[in-house]
Amino acid sequence: MPVSGRRDVLVCAVGLLIAGTAHAAEPPWLVYCSNDFPPYCWADPVKGAVGMDVEIVRALLQRARAPYIIEQMAWSRAIVGLEQARCDLLFGMVATPERRRDYHLVGSFRDGEIAFAVRADSVLTFNTLDDLQGLTIGTALRNSYGSDFDRATHFSRDPARNDELSLLKLAAGRVDMVVGDRFALEWKARHLGVADQVRLLPKPLVVSPHYIGLPFNRSDKAARLEAALMALRVEGAIDAIVQRWRETG
């Protein structure tokens, strides 16, 4: 078993102890998340699942007294797993009308600012979607960037497996812009060594709340997570986690 798998099993065992007699016989919840979306969620070779969202969701599951196992994979595969109800929950989702129709959405548990990155010497600007006329925009597979952007047809999309590949395309001049979470794009540009070759445009496309998605036949689990989220928000625990990550990366 890989190190990350051993860690998740250990976390599950700890979760079972925390759950106590009320949920002692409950099977572990199967949690899906991305393996490649730093600084929110990624797979560390030693620590397993790490990141801001991972820390928030672990706190929620502990408060909900839920045993759990985390499985990480490509986002596109995780979405398919949720569609087929192979997991109990998937976190880090942006709400769309279709997702609200198809799943329980718990949250939001944090906001993300969707923004555009351009090359450092680019004269491109963004104020409205009309400014994207005729451009090629780097996107990530199976991601939503708000309904207006998702439905627009006056520019081209160049989807990649992740933001890192899109940023490398941008630095190489293969796309005009990259769209994504501002904090994540800044973090990834630094770690790719291209921070001096790209810059983030100041105006966001949208401020995007992020949710935890559950299949509709997990209503009880969704209710427990909502209650846990409300409790941690009142205590200020969620805000404290977000603030620490934004200050330290």
C-alpha positions as CSV (number, residue, x, y, z in Angstrom):
1,M,0.0,0.0,0.0
2,P,1.4,3.5,-0.9
3,V,2.3,5.9,1.9
4,S,-0.8,8.1,1.2
5,G,-3.0,5.0,1.4
6,R,-1.5,4.0,4.8
7,R,-2.1,7.6,6.1
8,D,-5.7,7.6,4.9
9,V,-6.4,4.3,6.7
10,L,-4.7,5.7,9.8
11,V,-6.9,8.8,9.6
12,C,-10.0,6.6,9.2
13,A,-9.0,4.6,12.4
14,V,-8.6,7.9,14.3
15,G,-12.0,9.0,13.0
16,L,-13.6,5.8,14.2
17,L,-12.2,6.5,17.7
18,I,-13.5,10.1,17.6
19,A,-16.9,9.0,16.4
20,G,-17.5,7.1,19.7
21,T,-20.5,4.9,20.4
22,A,-23.0,7.0,18.4
23,H,-21.4,6.0,15.1
24,A,-19.2,3.2,16.2
25,A,-20.6,0.7,13.6
26,E,-20.8,3.2,10.8
27,P,-18.7,2.3,7.7
28,P,-16.1,4.9,6.7
29,W,-17.3,7.6,4.4
30,L,-15.5,7.5,1.0
31,V,-14.2,11.0,0.2
32,Y,-13.0,11.9,-3.2
33,C,-10.9,14.9,-4.0
34,S,-8.3,16.1,-6.6
35,N,-4.7,14.9,-6.4
36,D,-3.5,17.9,-8.2
37,F,-5.0,21.2,-7.2
38,P,-2.5,23.0,-4.8
39,P,-2.7,24.8,-2.5
40,Y,-6.3,23.5,-1.9
41,C,-5.8,19.8,-2.4
42,W,-3.0,17.7,-3.6
43,A,-1.1,14.5,-2.9
44,D,2.0,14.8,-0.9
45,P,4.3,11.7,-1.2
46,V,4.8,11.5,2.5
47,K,1.7,13.1,4.1
48,G,-0.9,12.0,1.6
49,A,-3.8,14.4,1.0
50,V,-2.9,17.9,2.0
51,G,-4.1,21.5,1.4
52,M,-6.5,24.2,2.6
53,D,-9.6,22.3,1.5
54,V,-8.3,19.0,2.9
55,E,-7.8,20.6,6.3
56,I,-11.3,22.2,6.2
57,V,-13.0,18.9,5.2
58,R,-11.1,16.9,7.8
59,A,-12.3,19.4,10.5
60,L,-15.9,19.0,9.2
61,L,-15.8,15.2,9.2
62,Q,-14.3,15.2,12.7
63,R,-17.1,17.5,13.9
64,A,-19.7,15.4,12.2
65,R,-18.2,12.3,14.1
66,A,-17.8,10.6,10.7
67,P,-15.1,8.0,10.0
68,Y,-13.6,8.5,6.6
69,I,-11.2,7.4,3.9
70,I,-9.8,9.9,1.4
71,E,-9.1,8.8,-2.2
72,Q,-7.3,11.2,-4.5
73,M,-7.5,11.2,-8.3
74,A,-7.7,13.4,-11.4
75,W,-10.6,15.8,-11.0
76,S,-12.3,14.6,-14.2
77,R,-12.3,11.0,-12.7
78,A,-13.5,12.2,-9.4
79,I,-16.5,14.0,-11.0
80,V,-17.4,10.8,-12.8
81,G,-17.2,8.9,-9.5
82,L,-19.7,11.3,-7.9
83,E,-22.0,11.1,-11.0
84,Q,-22.0,7.3,-10.5
85,A,-22.4,7.6,-6.7
86,R,-19.2,5.6,-6.1
87,C,-18.2,8.0,-3.3
88,D,-20.0,9.6,-0.4
89,L,-18.7,13.0,-1.1
90,L,-16.5,15.1,-3.4
91,F,-15.2,18.5,-2.2
92,G,-14.1,21.6,-4.1
93,M,-17.1,21.9,-6.4
94,V,-18.4,25.1,-8.0
95,A,-22.2,25.2,-8.1
96,T,-23.9,25.1,-11.4
97,P,-27.7,24.7,-12.1
98,E,-27.0,21.1,-13.2
99,R,-25.0,20.3,-10.1
100,R,-27.7,21.7,-7.9
101,R,-30.2,19.6,-9.7
102,D,-28.1,16.4,-9.5
103,Y,-26.5,16.5,-6.0
104,H,-26.7,17.7,-2.5
105,L,-24.4,20.7,-2.3
106,V,-23.1,21.4,1.3
107,G,-21.7,24.8,1.9
108,S,-20.3,26.9,0.6
109,F,-17.2,26.2,2.8
110,R,-14.9,28.8,1.1
111,D,-14.8,31.3,-1.7
112,G,-12.4,31.4,-4.6
113,E,-11.7,34.3,-6.9
114,I,-11.6,33.1,-10.6
115,A,-9.2,35.3,-12.5
116,F,-7.3,35.5,-15.8
117,A,-3.5,35.0,-16.2
118,V,-1.7,36.5,-19.2
119,R,1.9,36.7,-20.2
120,A,3.9,39.3,-18.4
121,D,4.4,41.4,-21.6
122,S,0.8,41.1,-22.7
123,V,-1.4,44.1,-23.4
124,L,-4.6,42.1,-22.9
125,T,-7.1,43.3,-20.3
126,F,-10.3,42.0,-18.9
127,N,-13.4,44.0,-17.9
128,T,-16.2,42.0,-19.5
129,L,-16.5,38.7,-21.4
130,D,-16.7,40.8,-24.6
131,D,-12.9,41.4,-24.1
132,L,-12.3,37.7,-24.8
133,Q,-13.5,37.9,-28.4
134,G,-11.4,35.7,-30.6
135,L,-8.9,34.7,-27.9
136,T,-7.8,31.2,-26.9
137,I,-8.3,30.6,-23.2
138,G,-6.5,27.8,-21.3
139,T,-8.9,25.9,-19.1
140,A,-8.9,22.7,-16.9
141,L,-10.9,19.7,-17.9
142,R,-14.3,19.3,-16.3
143,N,-14.0,22.7,-14.4
144,S,-16.8,25.3,-14.3
145,Y,-15.9,29.0,-14.4
146,G,-19.4,30.4,-13.9
147,S,-22.4,29.9,-16.2
148,D,-21.8,33.0,-18.4
149,F,-18.2,31.9,-19.2
150,D,-19.2,28.3,-19.6
151,R,-21.9,29.1,-22.1
152,A,-20.0,31.8,-24.1
153,T,-19.1,30.9,-27.7
154,H,-17.1,34.0,-28.9
155,F,-13.7,32.6,-27.8
156,S,-11.9,29.3,-27.9
157,R,-11.1,27.0,-25.0
158,D,-7.9,24.9,-24.9
159,P,-8.5,22.4,-22.1
160,A,-5.7,20.8,-20.2
161,R,-5.5,18.1,-17.5
162,N,-4.5,20.8,-14.9
163,D,-3.6,24.4,-14.4
164,E,0.1,23.7,-14.4
165,L,-0.1,22.5,-18.0
166,S,-2.2,25.6,-18.9
167,L,0.3,27.9,-17.3
168,L,3.2,26.3,-19.3
169,K,1.2,26.7,-22.5
170,L,0.7,30.4,-21.6
171,A,4.4,30.9,-20.9
172,A,5.2,29.3,-24.2
173,G,2.7,31.5,-26.1
174,R,0.3,28.7,-27.0
175,V,-2.7,30.3,-25.4
176,D,-3.7,34.0,-24.9
177,M,-4.9,33.6,-21.3
178,V,-5.5,31.1,-18.6
179,V,-8.5,31.1,-16.4
180,G,-8.5,29.7,-12.9
181,D,-8.5,30.3,-9.2
182,R,-6.3,33.3,-8.5
183,F,-4.6,31.9,-5.4
184,A,-4.0,28.6,-7.1
185,L,-2.6,30.2,-10.3
186,E,-0.2,32.4,-8.2
187,W,0.9,29.4,-6.2
188,K,1.5,27.2,-9.2
189,A,3.3,29.8,-11.2
190,R,5.8,30.2,-8.4
191,H,6.3,26.5,-8.0
192,L,6.7,26.1,-11.8
193,G,9.3,28.9,-11.9
194,V,7.2,31.0,-14.4
195,A,6.0,33.6,-12.0
196,D,8.1,36.3,-13.8
197,Q,6.6,35.2,-17.1
198,V,2.9,35.6,-16.3
199,R,0.8,38.0,-14.4
200,L,-2.8,37.9,-13.0
201,L,-5.2,40.5,-14.3
202,P,-6.8,42.5,-11.4
203,K,-10.5,42.2,-12.2
204,P,-11.9,38.7,-11.3
205,L,-14.2,36.9,-13.7
206,V,-16.3,35.8,-10.7
207,V,-16.1,35.2,-7.0
208,S,-16.9,31.5,-6.8
209,P,-18.2,29.7,-3.7
210,H,-17.0,26.1,-3.3
211,Y,-19.1,23.3,-2.1
212,I,-19.1,19.6,-1.1
213,G,-21.1,17.4,-3.4
214,L,-23.0,14.3,-2.3
215,P,-25.2,11.9,-4.2
216,F,-28.9,12.4,-3.4
217,N,-29.1,9.1,-1.6
218,R,-26.7,10.5,1.1
219,S,-29.2,12.9,2.6
220,D,-28.2,12.0,6.2
221,K,-24.6,12.6,5.6
222,A,-25.3,15.9,3.9
223,A,-27.3,17.0,6.9
224,R,-24.5,16.1,9.3
225,L,-22.0,18.0,7.2
226,E,-24.2,21.1,7.1
227,A,-24.6,21.0,10.9
228,A,-20.8,20.6,11.3
229,L,-20.1,23.5,8.9
230,M,-22.5,25.8,10.7
231,A,-20.8,25.0,14.1
232,L,-17.3,25.5,12.8
233,R,-18.3,28.8,11.1
234,V,-19.7,30.1,14.4
235,E,-16.5,29.2,16.2
236,G,-14.4,30.9,13.5
237,A,-12.5,27.7,12.8
238,I,-13.1,27.8,9.0
239,D,-12.0,31.4,8.7
240,A,-8.9,30.7,10.7
241,I,-7.8,27.8,8.4
242,V,-8.4,30.0,5.3
243,Q,-6.5,32.9,6.7
244,R,-3.5,30.9,7.7
245,W,-3.2,29.3,4.3
246,R,-3.5,32.6,2.5
247,E,-0.8,34.1,4.7
248,T,1.7,31.2,4.6
249,G,0.8,29.3,1.4
